């Protein structure tokens, strides 16, 4: 295992601290007349970009015929990038296999549950569960790595593009699934017990009898479906690991390896690839999905999206980058409005605020043809005129150069900021398991997490999404939302955390099942009773047209989706109670002391998250943890001796700064999409 100090040194080698961050842009030489390449690279340099990005969709150009490679065009592009002082991220092209490959070997095409197949003409149409595709891909990747693995101008490698879990039903997938199950369970008897196969006559005699679960069928075994998701995550993660191992056979250790994920919080493949140096993500903000704050908030986007991505990806490897940040109007959303002028700069600063080592954008030139016509670039369709996004990226680059001159390498984070450092425990198995069996259509797992996350960010807290193996002791507060499947080891770990002085917050559904997704052969939640200092007798789910209320601090808060019915032990305080039903007056929120710390149990999922915020406010104040009270849309972070505030709201916000703060960018009166940067 790599030590924290060793890893920090490695990241410092890849991304010198003095640079703070670096900014790049995708370029597709294969899309443009070679006579225009030099002009484009020269203009990229003039705009301040420090790196570019090649080859993620270029397999057909790199290998136009089986076994015949053409690197001349890529060599020329690399020469020009170097001439204009642009470092390069090299990509593997496994998201777009060439037509000759899929026609000669149609089994590499993904098969959907209904039996229909993907076909050439789109992207990500091959399957990671094809034995041939996996092995042939490595041949192409090896040729790339042999040629470019020692090029000092190539800083790193991006594997695939936005890889994701695809549940394939093709030729090789059933046996690969069976082999994965054999490796996990060893014996069919163990699998039968884990899947509860005594139910509905589901028992198997051998692994060979197991087919891929059909998720569209009503009543399909939940445990089999969960394992199928886990298997799909393994296929994605292991495919990336195989690519990384091939590259490392030929590449210098000075070149880093990553992949760019779409932030998703219901999958297990993100962070599961062991061979990546760090992870990066893709983030788009304005595409008709999020309304934002106020009538025109859709032009700025949902304020938690970048922040949550930062805080989710950074703890996975201790560093992260953003490989693809929206440069302007896009084409593929449900509705594609223009972002508000200033929004792209706002997003860049928000990415930076979370600690990003680099930010890249798709793409330099707006495409003239193909599926992504009307997708903005840094320059418009004439190939030279900067778009609004291009101007804002260029301004951000200038601002970062200003910060580089003003940074203090010995600067420390503010004491009050560190005092409210908060961990939120995330376990993909629990999210997938809950979403397979929600018990109510009013439940949304991601929204449940967001209720706690948004509350902590309003406090101005630095937040990490932590995993089961994380050392919890460095977090004064640890929030454990809806941790449904648990074991005694985790119960003991959480208990020890509180006993040693940590403030533990658990939410409803936590611990109702064991790790297999089985209910305990005991009373409801019984293994959790000692930790939370209460019994949980049952739970309730309300009809949406008949919400009830929780009374907390003489305020009422509505709920419908899940409510645990709690019976506190002696010594456990009741903080909130149910109102308006046959169990009115009973406990919904409890808190107790445990050793040197506390355990708070929020047994209900409120409609708006206002209850969760008020309970956390009481806890932080009770424990003398200094907190802010930023309104929705205001995000504040600290890094490298700088404070950064961004405004996604529809109102002017007056930021309060220490008297000795040096404002570098912006003003204390922040309008919508404004950014304020100050030196501590």
DOGU-470880 format. One record per residue (C-alpha): residue in one letter; x, y, z. Coordinates in steps of 0.02 Angstrom, whole numbers, padded with zeros to 5 digits, always signed. Example, Ala and Ser with C-alpha at 12.3 -4.5 7.8 and 13.67 -1.06 7.14 Angstrom:
2
A+00615-00225+00390/S+00684-00053+00357/
//
This chain:
680
X+00000+00000+00000/X+00064+00174-00044/X+00087+00284+00109/X+00002+00453+00118/X+00171+00540+00114/X+00229+00441-00038/X+00066+00476-00129/X+00079+00662-00091/X+00255+00662-00164/X+00192+00575-00320/X+00051+00700-00344/X+00175+00843-00315/X+00282+00768-00454/X+00133+00764-00572/X+00061+00932-00518/X+00187+01051-00435/X+00106+01144-00292/X+00171+01310-00357/X+00059+01291-00511/X-00099+01282-00403/X-00196+01212-00551/X-00180+01203-00739/X-00307+01224-00879/X-00324+01129-01043/X-00441+01099-01189/X-00488+00952-01300/X-00430+00956-01479/X-00474+00835-01620/X-00344+00852-01758/X-00433+00716-01856/X-00585+00830-01874/X-00496+00975-01958/X-00393+01019-02111/X-00209+00989-02063/X-00170+01159-02138/X-00268+01235-01991/X-00184+01139-01851/X-00040+01258-01821/X-00155+01409-01817/X-00265+01321-01689/X-00122+01271-01574/X-00049+01445-01584/X-00216+01521-01535/X-00234+01398-01390/X-00068+01458-01323/X-00119+01640-01345/X-00275+01608-01242/X-00166+01539-01103/X-00205+01353-01111/X-00066+01245-01043/X-00115+01073-01109/X-00225+00988-01237/X-00305+00817-01256/X-00294+00695-01402/X-00364+00533-01467/X-00512+00480-01360/X-00622+00441-01512/X-00489+00410-01645/X-00469+00220-01656/X-00524+00218-01838/X-00387+00345-01880/X-00255+00260-01773/X-00291+00085-01841/X-00381+00105-02008/X-00360-00081-02044/X-00332-00227-01929/X-00151-00226-01871/X-00105-00075-01979/X-00071+00081-01878/X-00058+00261-01935/X+00025+00376-01808/X+00091+00506-01930/X-00054+00627-01905/X-00042+00608-01716/X+00147+00632-01721/X+00122+00795-01817/X-00008+00854-01691/X+00109+00816-01547/X+00249+00912-01631/X+00139+01065-01650/X+00075+01054-01472/X+00254+01051-01410/X+00301+01198-01523/X+00166+01302-01441/X+00208+01247-01264/X+00053+01138-01241/X+00073+00979-01140/X-00036+00832-01195/X-00154+00706-01116/X-00157+00550-01225/X-00316+00447-01228/X-00358+00268-01267/X-00497+00256-01396/X-00594+00110-01326/X-00757+00209-01321/X-00765+00204-01512/X-00704+00042-01594/X-00687+00053-01785/X-00817-00021-01902/X-00701-00157-01970/X-00683-00226-01793/X-00868-00235-01752/X-00914-00306-01923/X-00781-00441-01914/X-00822-00478-01731/X-01003-00428-01701/X-01000-00511-01529/X-00901-00362-01465/X-01060-00258-01481/X-01160-00239-01320/X-01322-00337-01307/X-01466-00259-01210/X-01580-00359-01095/X-01715-00373-01228/X-01592-00453-01349/X-01565-00302-01461/X-01386-00256-01504/X-01292-00093-01512/X-01215-00050-01680/X-01081+00056-01759/X-01117+00241-01775/X-01133+00286-01592/X-01005+00274-01451/X-00979+00153-01307/X-01064+00021-01411/X-00938-00116-01371/X-00952-00218-01212/X-00823-00239-01076/X-00891-00416-01056/X-00827-00473-01226/X-00670-00577-01205/X-00612-00534-01381/X-00644-00348-01361/X-00546-00341-01200/X-00397-00433-01273/X-00396-00341-01441/X-00411-00172-01358/X-00251-00206-01263/X-00156-00231-01427/X-00204-00058-01487/X-00164+00019-01317/X+00005-00067-01314/X+00049+00009-01483/X+00002+00182-01418/X+00103+00159-01260/X+00256+00093-01352/X+00255+00247-01464/X+00214+00382-01337/X+00253+00311-01166/X+00419+00403-01157/X+00367+00566-01238/X+00410+00701-01109/X+00274+00815-01178/X+00138+00690-01134/X+00091+00719-00953/X-00037+00581-00933/X-00163+00457-01001/X-00352+00456-01000/X-00424+00280-01011/X-00583+00259-01114/X-00707+00403-01102/X-00839+00422-00967/X-00839+00234-00934/X-00995+00168-00852/X-01080+00009-00799/X-01166-00077-00945/X-01257-00239-00905/X-01218-00341-01060/X-01318-00494-01114/X-01200-00549-01253/X-01110-00712-01287/X-00973-00702-01155/X-01065-00611-01016/X-01158-00760-00938/X-01000-00862-00911/X-00902-00711-00852/X-01041-00680-00725/X-01036-00862-00668/X-00847-00855-00650/X-00862-00695-00548/X-00991-00778-00435/X-00880-00932-00413/X-00736-00822-00362/X-00845-00729-00238/X-00945-00872-00160/X-00834-01025-00192/X-00979-01147-00171/X-01156-01150-00239/X-01221-01180-00063/X-01146-01016-00005/X-01224-00924-00152/X-01394-01003-00119/X-01389-00944+00061/X-01332-00767+00013/X-01466-00750-00120/X-01602-00824-00009/X-01640-00954-00141/X-01752-01057-00029/X-01880-00921-00068/X-01991-00957-00220/X-01900-01120-00258/X-01747-01024-00318/X-01613-01150-00269/X-01471-01189-00392/X-01374-01352-00399/X-01225-01284-00496/X-01158-01115-00553/X-01190-01169-00732/X-01378-01156-00702/X-01366-00969-00666/X-01416-00849-00803/X-01400-00660-00804/X-01541-00582-00702/X-01679-00501-00803/X-01709-00339-00711/X-01867-00298-00807/X-01956-00451-00738/X-02067-00420-00588/X-02006-00509-00432/X-01832-00549-00496/X-01720-00602-00350/X-01657-00441-00270/X-01493-00517-00212/X-01456-00584-00386/X-01491-00412-00459/X-01374-00330-00334/X-01236-00453-00377/X-01266-00419-00561/X-01238-00233-00529/X-01080-00274-00431/X-01021-00383-00574/X-01054-00244-00700/X-00953-00125-00591/X-00812-00253-00586/X-00813-00268-00776/X-00792-00080-00793/X-00660-00060-00658/X-00557-00211-00713/X-00559-00156-00896/X-00479+00008-00844/X-00354-00083-00735/X-00303-00194-00881/X-00273-00040-00989/X-00169+00043-00854/X-00060-00111-00833/X-00025-00117-01019/X+00022+00067-01025/X+00137+00049-00875/X+00237-00085-00966/X+00299+00050-01085/X+00266+00221-01008/X+00379+00323-00897/X+00321+00342-00716/X+00315+00529-00747/X+00155+00503-00849/X+00001+00485-00739/X-00151+00377-00779/X-00332+00421-00744/X-00507+00403-00815/X-00648+00529-00823/X-00811+00479-00741/X-00983+00555-00749/X-01024+00587-00565/X-01150+00453-00517/X-01191+00405-00340/X-01278+00238-00371/X-01133+00138-00444/X-00982+00048-00373/X-00856+00062-00514/X-00805+00241-00475/X-00646+00227-00374/X-00638+00038-00390/X-00496+00034-00518/X-00339+00004-00417/X-00215+00052-00553/X-00266+00234-00577/X-00155+00369-00503/X-00308+00476-00466/X-00483+00501-00534/X-00560+00641-00635/X-00738+00685-00678/X-00848+00764-00811/X-00973+00897-00763/X-01106+00990-00862/X-01217+01114-00774/X-01344+01189-00896/X-01441+01068-01007/X-01623+01083-00955/X-01609+00969-00804/X-01586+01079-00650/X-01689+01234-00616/X-01562+01314-00500/X-01615+01457-00387/X-01742+01585-00446/X-01833+01600-00613/X-01670+01607-00714/X-01571+01487-00605/X-01570+01359-00744/X-01439+01468-00832/X-01317+01442-00687/X-01362+01267-00629/X-01386+01174-00467/X-01261+01242-00341/X-01218+01076-00259/X-01168+00983-00418/X-00987+01038-00433/X-00960+01046-00245/X-01025+00870-00217/X-00920+00804-00362/X-00765+00885-00288/X-00798+00814-00116/X-00845+00642-00184/X-00696+00618-00301/X-00555+00702-00203/X-00552+00578-00056/X-00543+00426-00171/X-00358+00454-00208/X-00320+00617-00118/X-00320+00716-00280/X-00433+00744-00430/X-00451+00837-00592/X-00598+00888-00700/X-00573+00819-00874/X-00726+00895-00953/X-00811+01056-00897/X-00950+01137-00997/X-00884+01278-01109/X-01052+01352-01155/X-01216+01300-01235/X-01233+01113-01270/X-01339+01011-01390/X-01386+00849-01304/X-01495+00904-01157/X-01684+00900-01144/X-01678+01089-01170/X-01515+01178-01211/X-01518+01358-01150/X-01373+01479-01154/X-01281+01484-00987/X-01282+01651-00899/X-01131+01758-00945/X-01007+01728-00805/X-01071+01553-00767/X-00924+01463-00849/X-00802+01566-00747/X-00905+01529-00591/X-00893+01342-00625/X-00706+01353-00655/X-00680+01437-00488/X-00794+01313-00400/X-00694+01168-00472/X-00534+01254-00414/X-00605+01288-00241/X-00622+01103-00204/X-00437+01071-00236/X-00435+01017-00418/X-00262+00991-00494/X-00323+01031-00670/X-00476+01079-00769/X-00503+01034-00951/X-00647+01075-01067/X-00731+00992-01214/X-00688+01066-01339/X-00579+01196-01426/X-00673+01208-01592/X-00860+01193-01604/X-00904+01040-01711/X-00979+01070-01883/X-01052+00896-01905/X-01101+00741-01808/X-01213+00712-01659/X-01141+00858-01561/X-01178+00996-01686/X-01230+01153-01591/X-01114+01106-01447/X-01012+01260-01408/X-00823+01259-01403/X-00694+01383-01343/X-00700+01459-01518/X-00850+01462-01632/X-00889+01381-01798/X-00767+01494-01892/X-00626+01413-01794/X-00552+01576-01727/X-00680+01686-01637/X-00684+01653-01449/X-00856+01613-01379/X-00916+01684-01214/X-00853+01525-01133/X-00685+01545-01220/X-00669+01721-01153/X-00712+01663-00977/X-00588+01519-00982/X-00453+01640-01040/X-00497+01759-00898/X-00488+01619-00771/X-00316+01569-00835/X-00256+01750-00812/X-00329+01751-00636/X-00239+01589-00591/X-00076+01665-00650/X-00110+01809-00531/X-00138+01688-00387/X+00022+01595-00427/X+00118+01756-00393/X+00027+01787-00230/X+00023+01615-00152/X+00106+01573+00012/X+00171+01393+00008/X+00167+01386+00199/X-00013+01445+00215/X-00126+01340+00325/X-00313+01317+00320/X-00412+01425+00443/X-00434+01346+00614/X-00623+01369+00616/X-00636+01289+00443/X-00545+01133+00502/X-00646+01124+00663/X-00804+01091+00563/X-00728+00962+00446/X-00862+00832+00411/X-00861+00658+00338/X-01011+00582+00250/X-01002+00393+00240/X-01040+00325+00067/X-01057+00141+00022/X-01112+00099-00156/X-01184-00070-00104/X-01305+00018+00013/X-01361+00141-00120/X-01388+00002-00248/X-01475-00109-00121/X-01595+00028-00065/X-01636+00079-00243/X-01682-00102-00285/X-01808-00105-00142/X-01858+00071-00091/X-02025+00024-00010/X-02096+00192-00065/X-02089+00291-00226/X-02065+00446-00119/X-01887+00394-00073/X-01737+00463-00170/X-01568+00406-00103/X-01464+00543-00185/X-01584+00677-00123/X-01572+00601+00051/X-01383+00624+00046/X-01404+00800-00022/X-01510+00852+00127/X-01362+00820+00241/X-01232+00880+00117/X-01315+01047+00081/X-01336+01078+00267/X-01151+01051+00302/X-01100+01162+00156/X-01212+01300+00221/X-01109+01288+00381/X-00953+01322+00276/X-00887+01149+00319/X-00754+01058+00218/X-00833+00890+00175/X-00762+00723+00121/X-00867+00578+00060/X-00778+00440+00154/X-00779+00252+00128/X-00787+00102+00245/X-00597+00090+00255/X-00569+00274+00297/X-00497+00325+00464/X-00646+00420+00535/X-00549+00497+00680/X-00495+00654+00584/X-00677+00709+00565/X-00757+00799+00713/X-00925+00751+00638/X-00966+00593+00540/X-01134+00580+00452/X-01196+00408+00403/X-01350+00426+00291/X-01460+00275+00256/X-01322+00147+00284/X-01445+00004+00264/X-01331-00150+00255/X-01207-00161+00398/X-01105-00288+00496/X-01040-00297+00673/X-00867-00237+00619/X-00940-00073+00555/X-01051-00055+00707/X-00896-00076+00816/X-00799+00050+00710/X-00937+00180+00725/X-00951+00145+00911/X-00764+00170+00936/X-00770+00331+00835/X-00900+00405+00953/X-00820+00338+01112/X-00657+00424+01067/X-00741+00593+01046/X-00822+00593+00875/X-00997+00658+00843/X-01089+00522+00747/X-01250+00559+00653/X-01350+00414+00581/X-01507+00430+00477/X-01658+00320+00449/X-01639+00147+00371/X-01463+00129+00442/X-01426-00049+00495/X-01592-00132+00459/X-01504-00269+00357/X-01343-00370+00364/X-01213-00360+00225/X-01305-00491+00123/X-01458-00380+00117/X-01553-00497+00234/X-01656-00432+00379/X-01579-00480+00545/X-01649-00635+00630/X-01691-00521+00775/X-01804-00374+00811/X-01800-00228+00689/X-01627-00146+00688/X-01583-00238+00849/X-01394-00245+00817/X-01399-00053+00809/X-01491-00026+00973/X-01339-00017+01086/X-01252+00108+00972/X-01398+00228+00956/X-01460+00205+01134/X-01636+00166+01077/X-01746+00027+01013/X-01827+00043+00843/X-01993-00045+00847/X-02043-00025+00664/X-02052+00104+00525/X-02189+00194+00430/X-02214+00256+00253/X-02343+00388+00214/X-02450+00421+00063/X-02392+00578-00028/X-02561+00664-00014/X-02558+00642+00176/X-02393+00707+00245/X-02367+00715+00432/X-02253+00822+00537/X-02105+00812+00654/X-02095+00933+00800/X-01917+00995+00831/X-01867+01153+00925/X-02050+01206+00924/X-02053+01200+00734/X-02148+01081+00620/X-02065+00988+00476/X-02158+00885+00346/X-02112+00707+00297/X-02186+00565+00194/X-02051+00443+00136/X-01980+00349+00286/X-01999+00362+00474/X-01921+00247+00604/X-02025+00224+00760/X-01901+00247+00902/X-01909+00200+01086/X-01765+00289+01175/X-01672+00207+01319/X-01646+00296+01483/X-01511+00427+01458/X-01551+00453+01274/X-01628+00622+01238/X-01779+00645+01126/X-01749+00794+01012/X-01893+00776+00890/X-02064+00691+00896/X-02195+00632+00772/X-02357+00730+00758/X-02526+00689+00684/X-02540+00498+00681/X-02571+00350+00796/X-02391+00359+00860/X-02397+00548+00890/X-02281+00605+01028/X-02155+00465+01004/X-01973+00496+00963/X-01915+00534+00785/X-01745+00612+00825/X-01635+00559+00971/X-01463+00599+01038/X-01352+00523+01171/X-01178+00536+01242/X-01064+00388+01209/X-00894+00392+01290/X-00814+00558+01245/X-00928+00585+01096/X-01110+00584+01042/X-01228+00481+00935/X-01377+00568+00853/X-01509+00468+00761/X-01622+00558+00636/X-01755+00427+00606/X-01852+00517+00472/X-01825+00584+00296/X-01901+00757+00290/X-01978+00827+00131/X-01863+00977+00111/X-01709+00937+00215/X-01748+01079+00337/X-01766+00960+00484/X-01597+00881+00449/X-01515+01052+00440/X-01592+01109+00605/X-01538+00949+00695/X-01360+00967+00630/X-01359+01151+00681/X-01406+01103+00858/X-01273+00968+00864/X-01131+01078+00798/X-01177+01219+00915/X-01194+01102+01063/X-01018+01037+01028/X-00948+01214+01009/X-00906+01186+00826/X-00903+01358+00742/X-01018+01364+00591/X-01073+01490+00462/X-01249+01513+00397/X-01229+01535+00210/X-01393+01543+00112/X-01430+01419-00027/X-01320+01453-00176/X-01171+01524-00081/X-01021+01407-00074/X-00859+01447+00017/X-00698+01347+00021/X-00514+01372+00065/X-00358+01306-00021/X-00175+01355-00038/X-00195+01509+00070/X-00344+01577-00025/X-00528+01590+00014/X-00649+01566-00131/X-00835+01610-00128/X-00957+01583-00272/X-01137+01640-00291/X-01266+01530-00379/X-01412+01620-00298/X-01525+01752-00377/X-01484+01884-00246/X-01334+01992-00205/X-01239+01919-00058/X-01126+02025+00051/X-00978+01918+00104/X-00901+01953+00274/X-00712+01943+00272/X-00578+01964+00406/X-00514+02142+00419/X-00341+02091+00357/X-00404+01993+00206/X-00331+02048+00039/X-00462+02039-00099/X-00382+01978-00260/X-00534+01948-00370/X-00710+02017-00356/X-00797+02119-00223/X-00882+02076-00058/X-01051+02118-00137/X-01074+01964-00246/X-01205+01961-00383/X-01269+01803-00469/X-01121+01706-00546/X-00995+01817-00458/X-00835+01751-00383/X-00737+01821-00237/X-00558+01768-00201/X-00457+01833-00056/X-00291+01797+00026/X-00300+01744+00208/
//
